[in-house]
């Protein structure tokens, strides 16, 4: 029996539909044996062609199994689903599947048993004809998409304080206008590059990744609220850095010490931001349980490099830093912590809203 399985992204879940040219009774019997939902309702190809486009759009939404189908009927089903705004992935192997495979958003052909026409019409080919990897592929796709968003939002949030800390003092003519020089910015980039490219790339998928509804076909990478939230994260970190700056001025610190305190505050904020942005819903205590050994390695290396700068005279001179005392260090770290972890309160409130 030749089956064409349509994976339809809809508002609730991933819907599976069977389209086959085989006998309706045979198809219905096999579907019932495997517990396929909607097996009691089968639509024949000849009945499908008798419907106009408007009626067909409703029919393909309510029907899970289509039997005695031919190329034109399969193509109409694909186009009707697309007209409903669904994302359609189609798996097929026969010559008759070619037009529908070509019309689907993602055509998938069988690598071993598939016809050449089916392969040429498809965007993907299953080399071993094994459909069991489809679930893993969907989970992997969602993980990649989510991790990409994490990395980009992290980049937005952490670069805002760097940019503003470089330009605002110069623009406003503050006492210590050059808090960060090019050598500092280069060092920050060396730390932050691995964070977004290595740490977030290797983040595991959330346990509930497959239970989440698929995103709409017309959705963009970021919503306005998501982008705004990342900008707010960056601005709050910037406020923390400027707070440390003015504290240093009020206590009579010189330029190297002021720079050191702001430097430590930013490194601390980066440390906590890396942990906080591993999830935009779950708490940091939940994400610490995620298995990603690279998080510990990258953060340990970052902290070690910072300590090396402060305790190596040559590097301290290059970065124009003074070693602060324990109280000043802890204060800078605390400000970095607070400037990031207000986000945990937001996530807690968000979880409560979703649970209602």
C-alpha positions in Angstrom: 0.0 0.0 0.0 1.3 3.5 -0.9 0.6 6.1 1.8 1.2 9.8 1.6 1.4 11.2 5.1 0.7 14.9 5.5 2.1 16.6 8.5 0.0 19.7 9.0 1.0 22.4 11.4 -2.1 23.7 13.0 -3.0 25.6 16.1 -3.1 22.7 18.5 -0.6 20.0 17.3 0.9 18.3 14.3 -1.9 16.6 12.4 -1.3 13.5 10.3 -3.4 12.7 7.3 -3.3 9.6 5.1 -3.9 9.8 1.3 -3.7 6.7 -0.7 -4.8 5.3 -4.0 -5.8 2.0 -2.3 -9.2 0.6 -1.4 -11.1 2.5 1.3 -11.9 -0.6 3.3 -8.3 -1.8 3.3 -7.0 1.7 4.3 -9.7 2.0 7.0 -8.8 -1.5 8.4 -5.1 -0.8 8.7 -5.7 2.7 10.2 -8.0 1.2 12.8 -5.4 -1.4 13.7 -2.7 1.2 14.4 -5.1 3.4 16.3 -5.1 6.2 13.8 -7.6 8.9 14.8 -10.5 9.6 12.5 -10.3 6.1 10.9 -14.1 5.9 10.8 -14.3 8.7 8.3 -12.9 8.1 4.8 -13.3 10.4 1.8 -13.0 9.0 -1.8 -11.2 10.8 -4.5 -14.2 10.9 -6.8 -16.3 12.5 -4.1 -13.5 15.0 -3.4 -13.4 16.2 -7.0 -17.1 17.0 -6.9 -16.6 19.7 -4.2 -15.9 23.3 -4.9 -12.8 24.9 -3.4 -14.6 26.5 -0.5 -16.3 23.2 0.6 -13.1 21.3 0.1 -11.2 23.6 2.5 -13.6 22.6 5.2 -13.6 18.9 4.2 -9.8 18.6 4.4 -9.8 20.1 7.8 -12.3 17.6 9.2 -11.1 14.5 7.3 -8.0 12.4 8.2 -8.1 9.6 5.6 -8.5 9.9 1.8 -8.7 6.7 -0.3 -8.9 5.9 -4.0 -7.0 9.1 -4.7 -5.4 10.0 -8.0 -2.8 12.8 -8.8 -5.4 15.6 -9.3 -7.2 14.7 -6.1 -4.0 14.6 -4.1 -3.0 18.0 -5.5 -6.3 19.5 -4.6 -5.9 18.3 -1.0 -2.5 19.9 -0.7 -3.7 23.2 -2.2 -6.8 23.2 0.1 -4.7 22.8 3.2 -2.3 25.5 2.1 -5.3 27.8 1.4 -6.3 27.2 5.0 -3.0 28.6 6.1 -1.5 25.3 7.1 2.2 24.3 6.7 2.2 21.1 4.8 4.9 18.4 4.7 4.1 15.5 2.4 5.8 12.1 2.2 5.4 10.1 -0.9 7.1 7.5 -3.2 5.0 7.0 -6.3 4.9 8.7 -9.7 1.4 9.8 -8.9 2.7 11.7 -5.8 4.9 14.0 -7.9 2.5 16.9 -8.4 1.4 17.0 -4.8 5.0 16.6 -3.5 6.0 19.6 -5.6 3.1 21.7 -4.4 3.7 21.0 -0.6 5.7 23.3 1.4 8.1 20.4 2.1 8.1 17.4 -0.2 9.7 14.3 1.2 10.4 11.3 -0.9 11.5 7.7 -0.1 15.1 7.1 -0.9 15.0 3.4 -1.6 11.5 2.7 -2.9 10.7 6.1 -4.2 10.4 6.8 -7.9 12.7 9.2 -9.6 9.8 11.6 -10.3 9.0 11.6 -6.5 12.6 12.3 -5.7 13.0 15.1 -8.2 9.8 16.7 -7.0 10.8 16.6 -3.3 12.9 18.9 -1.2 14.1 16.1 1.1 14.8 12.4 0.6 14.6 9.8 3.3 17.7 7.6 2.5 16.6 4.6 4.5 12.8 4.9 4.0 12.4 5.0 7.8 9.7 7.3 9.1 10.6 6.9 12.7 13.1 9.7 12.4 10.4 12.3 11.6 9.6 13.0 15.2 13.3 13.5 16.0 13.6 15.7 13.0 10.7 17.9 14.1 12.1 18.1 17.7 15.6 19.0 16.3 14.0 21.7 14.1 12.3 23.2 17.0 15.4 23.1 19.2 17.5 24.8 16.5 14.8 27.5 16.0 14.5 28.1 19.8 18.3 28.2 20.3 18.8 30.6 17.4 16.3 33.0 19.1 18.1 32.6 22.4 21.4 33.5 20.8 20.1 36.5 18.9 18.2 37.9 21.9 21.4 37.4 24.0 23.4 39.3 21.4 20.9 42.2 21.4 20.8 42.4 25.2 24.5 42.3 25.9 25.6 44.6 23.1 23.3 47.5 24.2 25.3 48.2 27.4 28.6 47.9 25.6 27.6 50.4 23.0 26.0 52.8 25.4 28.8 52.6 27.9 31.3 53.5 25.1 29.3 56.4 23.6 27.2 58.0 26.3 30.2 59.2 28.5 31.9 60.6 25.3 28.7 62.2 24.1 27.8 63.8 27.5 31.4 64.7 28.4 31.6 62.8 31.6 34.6 63.0 33.9 36.0 59.6 32.8 34.8 59.6 29.2 36.7 56.5 28.0 35.4 53.9 30.3 35.9 51.2 27.7 38.6 51.4 25.0 38.9 49.2 21.9 40.9 46.6 23.8 38.1 46.2 26.3 35.5 45.8 23.5 37.7 43.2 21.8 37.9 41.3 25.0 34.2 41.4 25.5 33.6 40.0 22.0 36.0 37.2 22.7 34.0 36.2 25.7 30.5 36.8 24.3 31.1 35.1 20.9 31.6 31.6 22.4 28.6 32.2 24.7 26.1 32.7 21.9 27.7 30.4 19.3 28.8 27.5 21.5 26.6 27.6 24.6 23.2 28.3 23.0 23.9 26.1 20.0 24.3 23.1 22.3 21.3 23.8 24.5 19.1 20.7 24.7 15.5 20.9 23.6 12.9 21.7 26.3 11.1 18.6 27.5 7.8 20.0 26.4 9.1 21.1 22.9 6.8 18.6 21.1 3.8 19.5 23.1 3.9 23.1 22.1 1.7 24.2 19.2 3.5 25.0 16.0 4.2 28.6 15.2 2.0 30.2 12.5 3.4 30.2 9.0 3.3 34.0 8.8 5.1 34.5 12.1 8.4 36.4 12.1 11.5 35.3 14.1 10.8 37.8 16.8 7.5 39.4 18.0 7.5 43.0 19.0 7.2 42.1 22.7 10.2 39.7 22.5 12.4 42.3 20.8 11.3 44.9 23.3 12.0 42.7 26.2 15.6 42.0 24.9 16.1 45.8 24.5 14.8 46.4 28.1 17.3 43.7 29.4 20.1 45.6 27.7 19.0 49.0 29.1 18.6 47.7 32.6 22.2 46.3 32.5 23.3 49.7 31.2 21.6 51.4 34.1 23.5 49.1 36.5 26.8 49.9 34.8 26.2 53.7 35.1 25.1 53.2 38.7 28.4 51.6 39.4 30.2 54.4 37.5 28.6 57.1 39.6 29.2 55.1 42.8 32.9 55.1 42.0 32.9 58.8 41.3 31.1 59.5 44.6 33.6 57.5 46.6 36.5 59.3 45.0 37.8 56.4 42.8 40.3 57.2 40.0 39.7 56.4 36.4 41.4 52.9 36.5 39.4 51.9 39.6 36.1 53.2 38.1 36.8 51.3 34.9 37.6 48.2 36.9 34.3 48.3 38.8 32.3 48.9 35.6 34.3 46.1 33.9 33.5 43.6 36.7 29.8 44.6 36.7 29.5 44.0 32.9 31.3 40.6 33.1 29.0 39.6 36.0 25.9 40.7 34.1 27.1 38.7 31.1 27.6 35.7 33.3 24.1 35.9 34.7 22.5 36.8 31.4 23.9 33.7 29.8 22.1 31.6 32.5 18.9 33.6 32.6 18.3 33.6 28.8 18.6 29.8 28.5 14.8 29.9 28.9 12.4 32.8 28.6 9.7 31.0 30.7 11.4 28.5 33.0 13.3 29.7 36.0 17.1 29.7 36.3 16.8 26.9 38.8 15.1 24.7 36.2 17.6 25.5 33.4 20.6 24.7 35.6 19.4 21.1 35.4 19.7 21.2 31.6 22.6 19.0 30.4 25.0 21.3 28.6 28.5 20.9 29.9 29.7 23.7 27.7 28.0 26.3 29.8 30.3 25.5 32.8 33.4 25.4 30.6 32.7 28.7 28.8 31.8 30.6 31.9 34.7 29.2 33.8 37.1 30.2 31.1 35.6 33.7 31.0 36.0 34.2 34.7 39.5 32.8 34.6 40.5 35.2 31.9 39.1 38.1 33.9 41.1 37.1 37.0 44.2 36.7 34.8 43.8 40.3 33.6 43.5 41.7 37.2 46.3 39.6 38.7 48.8 40.0 35.8 50.5 43.4 36.0 51.2 43.6 32.3 47.6 42.8 31.4 46.3 45.2 34.0 48.4 48.0 32.5 47.2 47.1 29.0 43.5 47.2 30.1 44.2 50.2 32.4 42.6 48.5 35.5 43.2 48.6 39.2 42.5 45.7 41.5 39.4 46.6 43.7 39.0 45.4 47.2 36.6 42.6 48.2 33.8 45.0 49.1 34.0 46.8 45.8 34.2 43.6 43.8 31.1 42.1 45.6 29.2 45.3 45.0 29.9 45.3 41.3 28.9 41.6 41.1 25.7 42.2 43.0 24.7 45.1 40.7 25.4 42.8 37.7 23.3 40.1 39.3 20.3 42.5 40.0 20.5 44.1 36.6 19.8 40.7 35.0 17.8 38.6 37.5 14.8 41.0 37.7 14.0 38.9 34.6 13.3 35.9 36.8 10.4 37.8 38.4 9.1 38.5 34.9 9.3 34.8 34.0 7.5 33.9 37.2 4.7 36.3 36.4 4.6 34.9 32.9 4.3 31.3 34.1 1.4 32.3 36.3 -0.4 33.9 33.4 0.0 30.8 31.3 -1.1 28.5 34.0 -4.5 30.3 34.4 
